[in-house]
Amino acid sequence: MWSQTIGISSRNETGNAIINTMDGGFAIIGSRTSENNGLKDVYLVRISNEGEELWSHAYGGIYNDEGMAIRETADGGFIIAGYTNSFGNGAADFFLIRTESDGDEVWSTSTGSALADGSYSIVVDGVNYLAFGYTNAGVHGQRDMVAAKFNDQGTKLWSYNYGSTDNDVCFAACKSNDDNGFILVGSTGALAQQDVMVVKIDGDGTKLWDSTYNVNLSQFAYSVCPGQLQSYVIAGKSWDASANVSRMFLLKITDNGNKVFYTEYGDGTTDQVAFGVIQTENLRLYTCRL
């Protein structure tokens, strides 16, 4: 067991996601204050399985840029998704960065509307990449979920909006169990009353179904993983606005969106938020929580 602090005292560093790498180590993605202007750069750190920092790289422009999700590619490199204020069309755009195994940038690309857009999740699909997030240039409501597909050269192949007439955000996504599709999870509704929203799409971005779930209060879904018997397990938080406190939850649904169970955890006096969930080979569920 070990713990490690990464960064230098003259800058602020934030980690938003961590993954295991094929060599047994880890990759952390987030942001750090820029060396020149005090704003944020995308920040990638590689550490060994003993917590030793191997290398780090920063990416971005002269404004705020941040990495929110990362996946390792088949060649040992990385694909990063987040948002950029330095490049693109609007207040913020989707920002994708493809790197070599040593962190050197291969390419980066941005895409979005004239308003704010951002990506919270990235999925590797063969030689292509799917980024998931939101746009404030909503087609269905003021804010929509978005899925965008890119090839390995960074060319956007397609992009689609999903959602209701409310504000919708996709915080996480995974491949579907039985086909070449994807499951998007996030939230929908007004600020004080949010429901879990789940959308299933096929490999071409066509929506197959969507569904919302609310047990009480406001729910925000931050993670999803495939479960046993063609199911999906979703984790996040249930927020009581009147008490300003959160409890973590697990929600299990079938492949067609039917609810199997919903369970909350926490004492209701301190915040409990689940930001990640996995199912192990022995069918146990584990969450990463705050």
VENDA-V882820 format. One record per residue. N is the residue number from 1. RES is the residue in one letter. SS is DSSP state (alpha for helix, beta for strand, coil for the rest). PHI is phi in whole degrees, 0 to 359 (NA if undefined). D_FIRST is the distance of its C-alpha to the first C-alpha in Angstrom with 1 decimal. Layout:
N|RES|SS|PHI|D_FIRST  N|RES|SS|PHI|D_FIRST
//
This chain:
1|M|coil|NA|0.0  2|W|coil|203|3.8  3|S|coil|225|7.2  4|Q|coil|213|10.4  5|T|coil|254|14.1  6|I|coil|240|16.5  7|G|coil|137|20.3  8|I|coil|235|23.1  9|S|coil|292|24.9  10|S|coil|275|28.2  11|R|coil|225|27.1  12|N|coil|258|25.6  13|E|beta|243|22.9  14|T|beta|227|22.0  15|G|beta|259|19.8  16|N|beta|253|21.4  17|A|beta|203|19.7  18|I|beta|221|16.9  19|I|beta|227|17.2  20|N|beta|285|15.8  21|T|coil|254|18.0  22|M|coil|296|19.8  23|D|coil|271|18.2  24|G|coil|93|14.7  25|G|coil|269|13.8  26|F|beta|218|14.5  27|A|beta|232|17.6  28|I|beta|243|18.1  29|I|beta|237|21.6  30|G|beta|183|23.3  31|S|beta|210|25.7  32|R|beta|214|26.3  33|T|beta|294|29.5  34|S|coil|290|31.9  35|E|coil|292|32.8  36|N|coil|258|36.5  37|N|coil|239|37.4  38|G|coil|81|34.6  39|L|coil|273|34.2  40|K|beta|259|31.3  41|D|beta|245|30.3  42|V|beta|297|28.1  43|Y|beta|229|24.9  44|L|beta|245|22.8  45|V|beta|233|19.6  46|R|beta|253|17.9  47|I|beta|232|14.5  48|S|coil|281|13.0  49|N|coil|288|10.1  50|E|coil|257|8.3  51|G|coil|90|9.6  52|E|coil|283|12.8  53|E|beta|289|15.9  54|L|beta|267|18.4  55|W|beta|192|21.3  56|S|beta|214|22.6  57|H|beta|219|26.0  58|A|beta|244|28.2  59|Y|beta|222|31.0  60|G|coil|141|33.9  61|G|coil|241|37.2  62|I|coil|268|38.6  63|Y|coil|245|37.7  64|N|coil|277|34.7  65|D|beta|224|32.7  66|E|beta|212|29.3  67|G|beta|266|27.0  68|M|beta|248|26.1  69|A|beta|210|25.0  70|I|beta|211|24.0  71|R|beta|221|24.2  72|E|beta|274|24.0  73|T|coil|265|27.5  74|A|coil|298|28.6  75|D|coil|271|29.1  76|G|coil|88|25.6  77|G|coil|277|26.8  78|F|beta|221|26.1  79|I|beta|240|28.3  80|I|beta|242|27.8  81|A|beta|233|29.7  82|G|beta|184|30.4  83|Y|beta|221|33.5  84|T|beta|224|35.7  85|N|coil|259|38.3  86|S|coil|272|39.2  87|F|coil|231|40.7  88|G|coil|105|42.6  89|N|coil|258|45.2  90|G|coil|226|44.3  91|A|coil|299|42.3  92|A|beta|206|39.1  93|D|beta|226|38.7  94|F|beta|306|36.3  95|F|beta|225|34.5  96|L|beta|243|33.2  97|I|beta|229|31.8  98|R|beta|252|31.4  99|T|beta|236|29.6  100|E|coil|284|29.2  101|S|coil|293|25.9  102|D|coil|265|25.8  103|G|coil|92|26.5  104|D|coil|296|30.2  105|E|beta|288|32.2  106|V|beta|268|34.5  107|W|beta|201|36.1  108|S|beta|219|35.8  109|T|beta|210|38.1  110|S|beta|229|38.9  111|T|beta|206|40.9  112|G|coil|167|42.2  113|S|coil|264|45.1  114|A|coil|283|46.9  115|L|coil|257|44.8  116|A|beta|276|41.0  117|D|beta|222|38.8  118|G|beta|195|35.1  119|S|beta|246|32.5  120|Y|beta|247|29.3  121|S|beta|212|28.5  122|I|beta|221|29.0  123|V|beta|232|29.5  124|V|beta|273|30.2  125|D|beta|232|33.3  126|G|coil|67|34.3  127|V|coil|261|35.5  128|N|beta|244|35.8  129|Y|beta|226|33.7  130|L|beta|243|34.2  131|A|beta|254|33.4  132|F|beta|232|33.6  133|G|beta|182|34.3  134|Y|beta|212|37.4  135|T|beta|221|40.7  136|N|coil|276|42.9  137|A|coil|266|45.9  138|G|coil|290|45.9  139|V|coil|268|48.4  140|H|coil|267|47.9  141|G|coil|215|47.0  142|Q|coil|296|46.1  143|R|beta|227|42.6  144|D|beta|240|41.7  145|M|beta|292|38.8  146|V|beta|223|38.9  147|A|beta|236|37.8  148|A|beta|227|38.6  149|K|beta|251|38.5  150|F|beta|230|38.3  151|N|coil|271|38.8  152|D|coil|285|36.9  153|Q|coil|259|39.2  154|G|coil|90|38.5  155|T|coil|281|41.8  156|K|beta|286|41.9  157|L|beta|268|43.3  158|W|beta|195|43.7  159|S|beta|209|42.6  160|Y|beta|224|43.4  161|N|beta|259|43.3  162|Y|beta|219|42.6  163|G|coil|152|43.0  164|S|coil|249|45.3  165|T|coil|279|47.7  166|D|coil|266|44.9  167|N|beta|272|41.9  168|D|beta|235|39.4  169|V|beta|223|36.1  170|C|beta|261|33.8  171|F|beta|261|30.1  172|A|beta|202|28.7  173|A|beta|205|30.1  174|C|beta|210|29.4  175|K|beta|292|31.7  176|S|coil|282|33.9  177|N|coil|287|33.7  178|D|coil|249|37.2  179|D|coil|204|38.6  180|N|coil|262|38.1  181|G|coil|266|37.7  182|F|beta|216|35.1  183|I|beta|249|34.0  184|L|beta|252|33.9  185|V|beta|230|32.6  186|G|beta|181|33.0  187|S|beta|222|35.4  188|T|beta|215|39.2  189|G|beta|128|41.6  190|A|beta|278|42.4  191|L|coil|303|40.0  192|A|coil|274|40.3  193|Q|beta|217|40.4  194|Q|beta|252|38.1  195|D|beta|247|37.7  196|V|beta|291|35.2  197|M|beta|239|37.0  198|V|beta|234|36.4  199|V|beta|233|38.4  200|K|beta|251|38.6  201|I|beta|236|40.1  202|D|coil|272|41.2  203|G|coil|293|40.4  204|D|coil|260|43.3  205|G|coil|90|42.2  206|T|coil|285|44.8  207|K|beta|290|43.8  208|L|beta|265|44.0  209|W|beta|196|43.3  210|D|beta|220|41.7  211|S|beta|204|41.0  212|T|beta|241|39.9  213|Y|beta|222|38.2  214|N|coil|212|38.4  215|V|coil|260|37.8  216|N|coil|197|38.2  217|L|coil|55|37.6  218|S|beta|244|36.1  219|Q|beta|244|33.5  220|F|beta|233|31.5  221|A|beta|263|29.7  222|Y|beta|248|26.8  223|S|beta|205|25.4  224|V|beta|211|26.8  225|C|beta|216|26.0  226|P|beta|295|28.2  227|G|beta|248|28.3  228|Q|coil|285|30.0  229|L|coil|55|33.9  230|Q|coil|58|34.6  231|S|beta|235|32.8  232|Y|beta|222|30.6  233|V|beta|247|28.0  234|I|beta|241|28.0  235|A|beta|232|25.8  236|G|beta|179|26.6  237|K|beta|226|28.0  238|S|beta|249|31.2  239|W|beta|252|32.7  240|D|beta|264|35.2  241|A|coil|295|37.3  242|S|coil|292|39.2  243|A|coil|264|36.2  244|N|coil|53|34.1  245|V|beta|217|31.0  246|S|beta|239|29.1  247|R|beta|241|27.7  248|M|beta|281|25.6  249|F|beta|224|27.3  250|L|beta|237|27.2  251|L|beta|235|30.4  252|K|beta|247|31.3  253|I|beta|231|34.5  254|T|beta|278|36.5  255|D|coil|292|37.4  256|N|coil|253|40.5  257|G|coil|97|39.0  258|N|coil|285|39.7  259|K|beta|285|37.3  260|V|beta|263|35.6  261|F|beta|204|33.7  262|Y|beta|219|32.4  263|T|beta|224|30.0  264|E|beta|251|28.8  265|Y|beta|225|25.9  266|G|coil|132|25.9  267|D|coil|266|27.9  268|G|coil|79|30.2  269|T|coil|247|29.6  270|T|coil|234|26.5  271|D|coil|295|25.7  272|Q|coil|231|23.6  273|V|coil|231|23.6  274|A|beta|264|22.1  275|F|beta|257|21.7  276|G|beta|206|20.4  277|V|beta|211|20.9  278|I|beta|223|20.4  279|Q|beta|245|21.9  280|T|coil|273|20.3  281|E|coil|297|22.5  282|N|coil|272|22.7  283|L|coil|73|24.1  284|R|coil|280|21.5  285|L|beta|254|21.2  286|Y|beta|234|18.0  287|T|beta|240|18.4  288|C|beta|254|16.7  289|R|beta|230|18.4  290|L|coil|251|19.3
//
